[in-house]
Amino acid sequence: MNAVVSPAVESADTPAERKLAFERNKLAKRLMRETGRAIGDFNMIEQGDRVMVCLSGGKDSYGLLDILMRLRERAPIDFEIIAVNLDQKQPGFPDHILPEYLQRIGVPYHIETQDTYSIVTRVIPEGKTMCSLCSRLRRGILYRVADELGATKIALGHHRDDILATFMMNMFYGGVLKSMPPKLVSDDGRHTVIRPLAYVKEDDLVAYAAWREFPIIPCNLCGSQDGLKRQEAGRLIDEWESRFPGRIDNMFNALGRVVPSHLMDRGLFDFAGLKPTGEPHPEGDTAFDPVEPAGAATDESCGEPAPDTGLRPVQIIRRRTDA
């Protein structure tokens, strides 16, 4: 496999091969489109940036690196890419795979070796989840490496399903409406972290990794532990999507359509100071607007579908009241 060759170009002779090539071409275009859209929406990459792509050896980070390399070829701006892997000295970790792969595709890279495995296994009791401590140690090391390499952006491979799972975990177990933002500034105020795959579905990354034959390295330190809350959230998302197709898309879209006045956070909206002004709101009493799928409105008099008036529900109510 030569990762430098455009993934959208394949020869196809038989009907089955032509169908496969067609599906793969659609997949590649979808991944490029959704990644490019996220980068544009959140202004993730700018002229002259040096983007440090954190490469773990999993499908997501491989996909991120591959897609960013494709997008750079057609981008209207110039930016650099450097791949960075943190070798945490896990027993049995095949430390030759990533250097060989990165040399083959011709991307600059840096392998940082830090024995965080020994620290985590010494501090965390056997059988307990290691992810939290491992993540904090890894994050601190990567921030330092970004400084040393002169990276202006740190790119992580989290995708749409990761963002949703984090949202559900925080809501169910932490009691807070919080997720992974597509772009953030680190706590020390010195680093910009971006998630270009924020709009990408995990299933697409799975298919892309199989097609591109990435040399996947399994994580045996934290990602394979049983009973993790993230795995529970993932199973819940999968079950919900199988029972109600499209609902997960709606849930994800809701993360970008927040209405503070219709929640309960007094720090985001001044409920205490809220008083009537005597002036009607241009959109009516929106707190009581029903939430229904498009085209689901029915005529109350006979139960048949109501004609499409082009009006919001509150405007329909006003019209009937005025009549």
NUTI-515108 format. One line per 3 residues: number of its first residue (from 1); their letters; for each residue x, y, z of N, C-alpha, C. Coordinates in steps of 0.1 Angstrom, whole numbers, plus 5000, padded with zeros to 4 digits. Layout:
! NUTI-515108
NUM = A = X Y Z X Y Z X Y Z ~ ...
***
This chain:
! NUTI-515108
1 = MNA = 5008 4988 5000 5000 5000 5000 5009 5012 5000 ~ 5006 5022 4991 5013 5034 4991 5003 5045 4995 ~ 5004 5051 5007 4994 5060 5012 4994 5074 5005
4 = VVS = 5005 5076 4996 5006 5089 4990 4996 5089 4978 ~ 4993 5078 4972 4984 5078 4960 4970 5081 4965 ~ 4963 5090 4957 4950 5094 4960 4941 5082 4962
7 = PAV = 4934 5082 4973 4925 5070 4976 4913 5070 4967 ~ 4910 5081 4960 4898 5081 4951 4901 5075 4938 ~ 4913 5071 4935 4917 5066 4922 4919 5051 4922
10 = ESA = 4911 5043 4916 4912 5029 4916 4908 5023 4902 ~ 4915 5013 4898 4910 5006 4885 4899 4996 4889 ~ 4890 4995 4880 4879 4986 4882 4874 4979 4869
13 = DTP = 4875 4966 4868 4871 4959 4856 4858 4952 4856 ~ 4855 4945 4867 4843 4937 4868 4832 4946 4875 ~ 4819 4942 4873 4808 4950 4880 4810 4951 4895
16 = AER = 4815 4940 4901 4817 4940 4916 4829 4950 4919 ~ 4839 4950 4911 4850 4960 4913 4846 4974 4911 ~ 4837 4976 4901 4832 4990 4898 4824 4995 4909
19 = KLA = 4815 4986 4915 4807 4989 4926 4815 4993 4938 ~ 4825 4985 4941 4834 4987 4952 4841 5000 4951 ~ 4846 5003 4938 4853 5016 4936 4844 5027 4938
22 = FER = 4832 5026 4933 4822 5037 4935 4819 5040 4949 ~ 4817 5029 4958 4815 5031 4972 4827 5037 4979 ~ 4839 5033 4975 4851 5039 4981 4853 5053 4977
25 = NKL = 4849 5056 4965 4850 5070 4960 4841 5079 4968 ~ 4829 5074 4971 4819 5082 4979 4824 5083 4993 ~ 4830 5073 4998 4835 5073 5012 4846 5084 5013
28 = AKR = 4855 5083 5004 4867 5093 5004 4861 5107 5003 ~ 4852 5110 4994 4847 5123 4992 4839 5128 5005 ~ 4832 5118 5011 4825 5122 5023 4834 5126 5035
31 = LMR = 4845 5118 5036 4854 5121 5047 4861 5134 5045 ~ 4865 5137 5032 4872 5149 5029 4862 5161 5031 ~ 4850 5159 5027 4840 5170 5028 4837 5173 5043
34 = ETG = 4835 5163 5051 4831 5165 5065 4843 5171 5073 ~ 4855 5166 5070 4866 5171 5077 4869 5185 5073 ~ 4868 5188 5060 4870 5202 5055 4860 5211 5061
37 = RAI = 4848 5206 5062 4837 5215 5068 4839 5218 5082 ~ 4844 5208 5090 4847 5211 5104 4859 5221 5106 ~ 4869 5219 5097 4880 5228 5098 4876 5242 5095
40 = GDF = 4867 5244 5085 4863 5257 5081 4853 5263 5091 ~ 4844 5255 5097 4834 5260 5106 4841 5266 5119 ~ 4852 5259 5123 4858 5263 5136 4872 5270 5134
43 = NMI = 4875 5273 5121 4888 5279 5118 4900 5272 5125 ~ 4900 5259 5122 4910 5251 5129 4924 5252 5124 ~ 4926 5254 5111 4939 5254 5105 4940 5267 5097
46 = EQG = 4951 5275 5099 4953 5288 5093 4966 5288 5085 ~ 4968 5298 5077 4980 5300 5069 4993 5299 5078 ~ 5002 5290 5074 5015 5289 5081 5015 5280 5093
49 = DRV = 5004 5274 5096 5003 5265 5108 5012 5253 5106 ~ 5017 5249 5118 5024 5236 5118 5016 5227 5127 ~ 5009 5217 5121 4999 5209 5127 5006 5196 5132
52 = MVC = 5006 5194 5145 5011 5182 5151 5000 5172 5152 ~ 5000 5161 5144 4990 5151 5144 4994 5140 5154 ~ 4986 5138 5164 4989 5128 5174 4985 5115 5169
55 = LSG = 4995 5106 5167 4992 5093 5161 4994 5082 5171 ~ 4983 5075 5174 4984 5064 5184 4986 5051 5178 ~ 4983 5049 5165 4983 5036 5159 4970 5030 5157
58 = GKD = 4959 5037 5161 4945 5033 5160 4940 5038 5147 ~ 4928 5033 5143 4922 5037 5130 4919 5052 5129 ~ 4915 5058 5140 4911 5072 5140 4923 5082 5137
61 = SYG = 4934 5080 5144 4945 5089 5142 4952 5086 5128 ~ 4952 5073 5124 4957 5070 5110 4948 5077 5100 ~ 4935 5076 5102 4926 5083 5092 4927 5098 5092
64 = LLD = 4929 5104 5104 4931 5118 5105 4944 5123 5097 ~ 4955 5116 5099 4967 5119 5092 4965 5118 5077 ~ 4959 5107 5073 4957 5104 5059 4949 5115 5052
67 = ILM = 4938 5119 5059 4928 5128 5054 4934 5142 5053 ~ 4942 5146 5064 4948 5159 5064 4958 5161 5053 ~ 4965 5150 5050 4975 5150 5039 4968 5152 5026
70 = RLR = 4956 5146 5024 4949 5148 5011 4944 5162 5010 ~ 4938 5167 5022 4933 5181 5021 4944 5191 5019 ~ 4956 5189 5024 4967 5198 5022 4970 5200 5008
73 = ERA = 4969 5189 5000 4972 5190 4986 4963 5199 4978 ~ 4950 5201 4983 4941 5210 4976 4937 5222 4983 ~ 4943 5224 4995 4939 5236 5004 4944 5249 4998
76 = PID = 4936 5260 5000 4941 5273 4995 4951 5280 5004 ~ 4955 5273 5014 4965 5278 5023 4976 5268 5025 ~ 4988 5273 5029 4999 5264 5032 5000 5261 5047
79 = FEI = 5002 5248 5050 5004 5244 5064 5013 5232 5064 ~ 5020 5230 5075 5029 5218 5076 5022 5207 5085 ~ 5026 5195 5083 5021 5184 5091 5033 5177 5097
82 = IAV = 5033 5174 5110 5042 5165 5116 5035 5155 5125 ~ 5038 5143 5123 5031 5132 5130 5040 5129 5143 ~ 5033 5128 5154 5039 5125 5167 5033 5113 5174
85 = NLD = 5041 5104 5178 5036 5092 5185 5043 5092 5199 ~ 5035 5089 5209 5040 5088 5223 5041 5073 5226 ~ 5053 5068 5226 5056 5054 5230 5056 5053 5245
88 = QKQ = 5045 5048 5251 5044 5047 5266 5050 5035 5272 ~ 5057 5027 5264 5064 5015 5269 5055 5005 5274 ~ 5044 5003 5267 5035 4992 5271 5042 4979 5267
91 = PGF = 5040 4969 5275 5046 4956 5272 5041 4950 5259 ~ 5050 4947 5250 5046 4941 5237 5043 4951 5227 ~ 5044 4964 5229 5041 4974 5219 5051 4973 5208
94 = PDH = 5046 4972 5195 5055 4970 5184 5060 4984 5179 ~ 5071 4988 5185 5076 5002 5182 5082 5004 5169 ~ 5082 4993 5160 5088 4995 5147 5077 4999 5137
97 = ILP = 5064 4996 5140 5054 4998 5130 5052 5012 5125 ~ 5050 5021 5135 5048 5035 5131 5059 5042 5124 ~ 5072 5040 5129 5083 5046 5121 5083 5041 5107
100 = EYL = 5082 5028 5105 5082 5022 5091 5071 5028 5083 ~ 5059 5029 5088 5047 5034 5081 5050 5049 5077 ~ 5054 5057 5086 5056 5071 5084 5067 5074 5074
103 = QRI = 5078 5066 5075 5088 5067 5065 5083 5064 5051 ~ 5075 5054 5050 5069 5049 5037 5061 5060 5031 ~ 5053 5067 5039 5044 5077 5033 5050 5091 5032
106 = GVP = 5062 5092 5037 5070 5104 5035 5066 5116 5043 ~ 5061 5114 5056 5056 5125 5064 5067 5127 5075 ~ 5070 5139 5079 5079 5142 5090 5073 5136 5103
109 = YHI = 5081 5131 5111 5075 5125 5124 5085 5126 5135 ~ 5079 5124 5147 5087 5123 5159 5082 5113 5169 ~ 5090 5104 5174 5086 5094 5183 5091 5098 5197
112 = ETQ = 5082 5101 5206 5085 5105 5220 5084 5092 5229 ~ 5095 5089 5235 5094 5077 5244 5094 5081 5259 ~ 5083 5077 5266 5082 5080 5280 5075 5069 5286
115 = DTY = 5081 5063 5297 5075 5051 5303 5064 5055 5313 ~ 5052 5059 5307 5041 5063 5316 5034 5050 5320 ~ 5036 5039 5313 5029 5026 5317 5033 5022 5331
118 = SIV = 5046 5023 5335 5050 5019 5348 5044 5028 5359 ~ 5043 5041 5355 5037 5051 5365 5022 5047 5367 ~ 5015 5045 5356 5001 5042 5358 4998 5029 5365
121 = TRV = 5005 5019 5362 5003 5006 5368 5008 5006 5383 ~ 5017 5015 5386 5021 5016 5400 5011 5024 5409 ~ 5005 5034 5403 4996 5042 5410 4982 5037 5411
124 = IPE = 4977 5031 5400 4963 5027 5399 4962 5012 5404 ~ 4953 5009 5413 4952 4995 5418 4948 4986 5407 ~ 4952 4974 5407 4948 4964 5397 4933 4962 5396
127 = GKT = 4928 4963 5383 4914 4961 5381 4907 4974 5380 ~ 4913 4986 5383 4907 4999 5382 4910 5005 5369 ~ 4902 5014 5364 4904 5020 5351 4916 5030 5351
130 = MCS = 4924 5028 5341 4937 5035 5340 4936 5048 5332 ~ 4925 5049 5324 4924 5059 5314 4926 5074 5319 ~ 4920 5077 5330 4921 5091 5334 4935 5096 5337
133 = LCS = 4943 5088 5345 4957 5091 5348 4965 5091 5335 ~ 4963 5080 5327 4971 5079 5315 4969 5091 5306 ~ 4956 5095 5305 4953 5107 5296 4960 5119 5301
136 = RLR = 4960 5122 5314 4966 5134 5319 4981 5134 5317 ~ 4987 5122 5319 5002 5121 5317 5005 5123 5302 ~ 4997 5117 5294 4999 5118 5279 4997 5133 5274
139 = RGI = 4987 5139 5279 4985 5153 5275 4996 5162 5279 ~ 5001 5161 5291 5012 5169 5295 5025 5167 5286 ~ 5028 5155 5283 5039 5152 5275 5037 5158 5261
142 = LYR = 5025 5156 5255 5023 5161 5242 5024 5176 5241 ~ 5019 5183 5251 5021 5198 5251 5035 5202 5251 ~ 5043 5195 5259 5058 5198 5259 5064 5195 5245
145 = VAD = 5060 5184 5239 5066 5181 5226 5061 5191 5216 ~ 5049 5196 5217 5044 5206 5207 5053 5219 5208 ~ 5057 5222 5220 5065 5234 5222 5079 5231 5216
148 = ELG = 5084 5220 5218 5098 5217 5213 5098 5216 5198 ~ 5087 5212 5192 5086 5210 5177 5081 5223 5170 ~ 5077 5233 5178 5072 5245 5172 5058 5243 5166
151 = ATK = 5051 5234 5171 5037 5232 5165 5028 5243 5170 ~ 5019 5248 5161 5010 5258 5164 4996 5252 5167 ~ 4993 5240 5162 4981 5233 5165 4984 5218 5168
154 = IAL = 4976 5213 5177 4977 5199 5181 4964 5192 5176 ~ 4965 5183 5167 4953 5176 5161 4951 5163 5167 ~ 4939 5160 5172 4935 5147 5178 4925 5141 5169
157 = GHH = 4924 5127 5170 4916 5120 5161 4902 5117 5166 ~ 4897 5124 5176 4883 5122 5180 4873 5125 5170 ~ 4863 5116 5169 4852 5118 5158 4839 5121 5164
160 = RDD = 4829 5121 5156 4815 5124 5161 4810 5115 5172 ~ 4812 5102 5171 4808 5093 5181 4815 5095 5194 ~ 4828 5098 5194 4835 5101 5206 4829 5113 5213
163 = ILA = 4826 5124 5205 4820 5136 5211 4807 5133 5217 ~ 4798 5125 5210 4785 5121 5216 4787 5113 5229 ~ 4796 5103 5228 4798 5094 5240 4803 5102 5252
166 = TFM = 4811 5112 5250 4816 5121 5261 4805 5129 5266 ~ 4796 5134 5257 4785 5142 5262 4776 5134 5271 ~ 4773 5121 5267 4764 5112 5274 4770 5109 5288
169 = MNM = 4784 5106 5288 4790 5102 5300 4790 5114 5310 ~ 4792 5126 5305 4792 5137 5314 4778 5140 5320 ~ 4768 5138 5311 4754 5140 5316 4750 5129 5325
172 = FYG = 4752 5117 5322 4747 5106 5330 4755 5104 5343 ~ 4769 5105 5342 4777 5102 5354 4783 5115 5361 ~ 4784 5126 5353 4790 5138 5359 4779 5149 5362
175 = GVL = 4767 5147 5357 4757 5157 5360 4760 5171 5354 ~ 4766 5171 5342 4770 5183 5335 4768 5182 5320 ~ 4763 5192 5314 4762 5192 5299 4775 5197 5293
178 = KSM = 4783 5188 5289 4797 5190 5285 4802 5179 5276 ~ 4809 5183 5266 4815 5173 5257 4829 5177 5252 ~ 4833 5171 5241 4846 5175 5236 4844 5186 5225
181 = PPK = 4849 5198 5227 4848 5208 5217 4857 5205 5205 ~ 4852 5209 5193 4861 5207 5181 4874 5215 5182 ~ 4874 5226 5190 4886 5234 5191 4887 5240 5205
184 = LVS = 4898 5239 5211 4900 5245 5225 4914 5250 5227 ~ 4915 5258 5237 4928 5263 5241 4931 5256 5254 ~ 4943 5251 5256 4947 5243 5268 4946 5252 5280
187 = DDG = 4946 5245 5292 4944 5252 5304 4955 5262 5307 ~ 4967 5259 5302 4978 5268 5304 4978 5280 5294 ~ 4968 5280 5285 4967 5291 5276 4977 5292 5265
190 = RHT = 4985 5281 5263 4996 5281 5253 4994 5273 5241 ~ 4984 5264 5241 4982 5255 5230 4968 5254 5225 ~ 4967 5253 5211 4954 5251 5205 4952 5237 5201
193 = VIR = 4942 5230 5206 4939 5217 5203 4927 5216 5193 ~ 4928 5208 5183 4917 5208 5173 4913 5193 5170 ~ 4901 5191 5167 4896 5178 5163 4889 5179 5150
196 = PLA = 4897 5178 5139 4892 5179 5125 4881 5168 5122 ~ 4881 5157 5128 4871 5147 5125 4858 5148 5133 ~ 4856 5160 5138 4844 5162 5147 4831 5158 5140
199 = YVK = 4830 5160 5127 4818 5157 5120 4817 5143 5114 ~ 4828 5135 5115 4829 5122 5109 4824 5111 5117 ~ 4816 5102 5111 4811 5091 5118 4821 5080 5119
202 = EDD = 4821 5073 5131 4831 5062 5133 4830 5051 5123 ~ 4818 5048 5118 4817 5037 5108 4824 5040 5096 ~ 4824 5053 5092 4832 5057 5080 4847 5055 5082
205 = LVA = 4852 5058 5094 4866 5056 5097 4870 5041 5097 ~ 4861 5033 5102 4863 5019 5102 4865 5014 5088 ~ 4855 5018 5079 4856 5014 5065 4868 5019 5058
208 = YAA = 4872 5031 5061 4884 5037 5055 4896 5030 5059 ~ 4897 5027 5072 4909 5020 5077 4911 5006 5071 ~ 4900 4999 5069 4900 4986 5062 4905 4988 5048
211 = WRE = 4899 4998 5041 4903 5000 5027 4918 5004 5026 ~ 4922 5013 5034 4936 5018 5033 4946 5009 5039 ~ 4942 4998 5046 4950 4988 5052 4961 4995 5062
214 = FPI = 4956 5003 5070 4965 5009 5080 4970 4998 5090 ~ 4983 4999 5093 4988 4989 5103 4984 4992 5117 ~ 4972 4988 5120 4966 4991 5133 4973 4985 5145
217 = IPC = 4975 4993 5155 4982 4988 5168 4971 4988 5179 ~ 4967 4977 5184 4956 4977 5195 4962 4983 5207 ~ 4953 4990 5215 4957 4995 5228 4953 4985 5239
220 = NLC = 4963 4980 5246 4961 4971 5256 4962 4977 5270 ~ 4964 4990 5271 4966 4996 5284 4952 5001 5290 ~ 4945 5009 5282 4932 5014 5287 4921 5011 5278
223 = GSQ = 4922 5012 5265 4911 5010 5256 4904 4997 5256 ~ 4911 4986 5261 4905 4973 5261 4900 4969 5274 ~ 4900 4977 5284 4895 4974 5297 4880 4972 5297
226 = DGL = 4875 4962 5303 4860 4960 5303 4853 4969 5313 ~ 4841 4972 5310 4832 4979 5319 4835 4994 5319 ~ 4842 5000 5309 4844 5014 5309 4831 5021 5306
229 = KRQ = 4830 5033 5312 4817 5041 5309 4816 5045 5295 ~ 4828 5047 5288 4827 5051 5274 4822 5040 5265 ~ 4826 5027 5269 4820 5016 5261 4805 5015 5263
232 = EAG = 4801 5017 5276 4786 5017 5278 4779 5028 5270 ~ 4785 5040 5270 4779 5050 5262 4779 5047 5247 ~ 4789 5040 5242 4790 5036 5228 4779 5026 5225
235 = RLI = 4777 5017 5234 4767 5006 5232 4753 5013 5231 ~ 4751 5023 5240 4738 5029 5241 4736 5037 5228 ~ 4746 5044 5222 4745 5051 5210 4741 5041 5198
238 = DEW = 4748 5030 5198 4746 5020 5187 4732 5015 5188 ~ 4727 5012 5200 4714 5006 5202 4703 5017 5198 ~ 4705 5029 5202 4696 5039 5199 4695 5042 5184
241 = ESR = 4707 5041 5177 4707 5044 5163 4700 5032 5155 ~ 4702 5020 5160 4696 5008 5153 4681 5008 5155 ~ 4676 5013 5166 4661 5013 5169 4655 5026 5162
244 = FPG = 4662 5037 5162 4656 5049 5157 4666 5056 5148 ~ 4668 5051 5136 4678 5057 5127 4676 5072 5125 ~ 4687 5080 5126 4686 5094 5124 4686 5102 5137
247 = RID = 4682 5095 5148 4681 5102 5161 4695 5107 5166 ~ 4705 5099 5163 4719 5102 5167 4724 5115 5160 ~ 4720 5116 5147 4724 5128 5140 4717 5140 5146
250 = NMF = 4705 5139 5150 4697 5150 5157 4704 5153 5170 ~ 4708 5143 5177 4714 5146 5190 4727 5153 5188 ~ 4735 5149 5178 4748 5156 5176 4746 5170 5171
253 = NAL = 4736 5172 5162 4733 5186 5158 4729 5195 5169 ~ 4722 5189 5179 4717 5197 5190 4729 5203 5198 ~ 4741 5197 5198 4752 5202 5205 4756 5216 5200
256 = GRV = 4752 5219 5187 4756 5232 5181 4744 5241 5180 ~ 4733 5237 5187 4721 5246 5187 4716 5247 5201 ~ 4724 5253 5209 4720 5254 5224 4712 5267 5226
259 = VPS = 4702 5266 5234 4693 5278 5237 4694 5280 5252 ~ 4703 5288 5257 4705 5290 5272 4692 5294 5279 ~ 4684 5302 5273 4672 5306 5279 4662 5295 5282
262 = HLM = 4664 5283 5276 4655 5272 5278 4661 5261 5285 ~ 4672 5264 5292 4678 5254 5301 4678 5260 5315 ~ 4687 5257 5324 4686 5261 5338 4699 5266 5343
265 = DRG = 4709 5270 5335 4722 5275 5339 4721 5290 5342 ~ 4721 5294 5354 4719 5308 5358 4732 5316 5354 ~ 4743 5309 5352 4755 5316 5347 4755 5320 5333
268 = LFD = 4746 5313 5325 4745 5315 5310 4734 5324 5307 ~ 4723 5325 5316 4712 5333 5313 4707 5339 5326 ~ 4703 5352 5325 4699 5359 5337 4684 5357 5340
271 = FAG = 4682 5345 5346 4668 5342 5349 4663 5351 5361 ~ 4672 5354 5370 4668 5363 5382 4663 5376 5377 ~ 4670 5382 5367 4666 5395 5362 4656 5395 5351
274 = LKP = 4651 5384 5347 4642 5383 5336 4628 5388 5340 ~ 4623 5398 5333 4610 5404 5336 4603 5408 5322 ~ 4590 5408 5323 4583 5412 5310 4586 5426 5306
277 = TGE = 4587 5429 5293 4590 5442 5288 4578 5449 5283 ~ 4567 5442 5281 4555 5448 5275 4555 5448 5260 ~ 4567 5443 5254 4568 5442 5240 4567 5427 5236
280 = PHP = 4560 5424 5225 4559 5410 5221 4572 5405 5215 ~ 4576 5393 5217 4588 5387 5211 4585 5384 5197 ~ 4594 5387 5188 4592 5385 5174 4588 5370 5170
283 = EGD = 4593 5361 5178 4590 5347 5175 4579 5341 5184 ~ 4573 5349 5192 4562 5344 5200 4567 5338 5212 ~ 4557 5330 5219 4560 5324 5232 4568 5310 5229
286 = TAF = 4580 5311 5225 4588 5300 5220 4590 5289 5231 ~ 4588 5292 5243 4590 5282 5254 4580 5271 5253 ~ 4568 5274 5246 4558 5264 5245 4556 5258 5231
289 = DPV = 4566 5261 5222 4565 5256 5209 4567 5241 5209 ~ 4559 5233 5203 4561 5218 5202 4573 5215 5194 ~ 4579 5204 5197 4590 5199 5188 4586 5187 5181
292 = EPA = 4583 5189 5168 4578 5178 5159 4586 5177 5147 ~ 4588 5165 5141 4594 5164 5128 4587 5172 5118 ~ 4595 5176 5108 4589 5184 5097 4578 5176 5090
295 = GAA = 4566 5183 5088 4555 5177 5081 4546 5168 5090 ~ 4549 5169 5103 4541 5161 5112 4529 5168 5118 ~ 4527 5181 5115 4516 5188 5120 4503 5183 5115
298 = TDE = 4493 5182 5124 4480 5177 5119 4469 5187 5122 ~ 4458 5187 5115 4447 5196 5117 4439 5191 5129 ~ 4437 5199 5139 4431 5195 5151 4416 5191 5149
301 = SCG = 4410 5196 5139 4395 5193 5137 4392 5180 5132 ~ 4401 5173 5124 4398 5161 5118 4409 5150 5118 ~ 4421 5154 5123 4432 5145 5124 4439 5142 5111
304 = EPA = 4435 5149 5101 4442 5148 5088 4454 5157 5088 ~ 4464 5154 5079 4476 5163 5078 4471 5177 5075 ~ 4477 5187 5082 4473 5201 5079 4481 5206 5067
307 = PDT = 4475 5216 5060 4482 5222 5049 4494 5229 5053 ~ 4505 5229 5045 4517 5236 5048 4515 5251 5046 ~ 4514 5258 5057 4512 5273 5056 4525 5280 5056
310 = GLR = 4536 5274 5059 4549 5281 5060 4551 5288 5073 ~ 4542 5287 5082 4542 5294 5095 4547 5285 5106 ~ 4554 5291 5116 4558 5284 5128 4545 5280 5136
313 = PVQ = 4545 5270 5144 4534 5266 5152 4527 5278 5160 ~ 4536 5286 5166 4530 5297 5173 4523 5307 5165 ~ 4527 5309 5152 4520 5317 5143 4507 5312 5139
316 = IIR = 4506 5298 5137 4494 5292 5134 4484 5294 5145 ~ 4489 5292 5158 4480 5295 5169 4475 5309 5170 ~ 4483 5319 5167 4479 5332 5167 4468 5335 5156
319 = RRT = 4470 5329 5144 4461 5331 5134 4447 5326 5137 ~ 4447 5314 5144 4434 5308 5148 4427 5316 5159 ~ 4436 5322 5168 4430 5330 5179 4424 5343 5174
322 = DA = 4432 5349 5164 4427 5361 5158 4414 5359 5151 ~ 4412 5348 5145 4400 5345 5137 4388 5344 5146
***
